């Protein structure tokens, strides 16, 4: 009887060891445990925010050119709308006076890396240097802490998100892409945005795209008519006690 029980115990231990080894095996970058149990450890930035408020955020990425930026700010102020400008380091270096004007006009500034590379192809140290260098340049001009980060090209991996978090920056993506950078008309830009907007959306635009100046009044008119408040990302996202689901929806912890 003792031998039978002992043999069963040995078989059980061996089975546990075998399962442990199998679940540790990686398949195409994911552990077999992830495959078997259906969970994913990939980190994601904030694409949108879960909220009952009719509130959306509009953002402008600034990498090349600045001649339309002041008119964009003037239109935003005319409509009493907030906004976030994500600035690249070499743009900050070239247009420090515009950076200061963005700040003085009460608009939020986030970092968009220093040289606009694909951060997923860089080492962890290089990613940290790209993000922190631009952040420091912005903070030196504005004397305000930068709290938001957007990856160039929207390209990210776990390293990029982890470094952003380590630098106390909330990584931000978007769920409504205006595609203004493609040179589409002002009406097409407006239609794309209005057709895809919802509570908590983050809209992606660019400060120097071909028709953004003509599109912006139409966008703001339509959003206001639908009852939306247009704010900065910082006024939309939760700063603490939140979770981000697999789709990038930021939600308050219950």
Protein Blocks (a to p, Z undefined) as FASTA:
>chain_A
ZZmmmmmmmmmmmmmmmmmmmmmpceehiafklmmnopafbdcddfbdcdfbdcdddddd
dfegjklmmmmmmmmmmnopacdddddfklmmmmmmlmmmmmmnopacddebjnopafkl
pcfklmmmmmmmmmmmmmmmnopacfbdcdehhiacfklmmmmmmnopacdddfbdgklm
nopafklmmmmmmmmgcehiacdddfkbfklmmmmmmmmmmmmmnopacddfklmmcfbh
paddfkopacddZZ
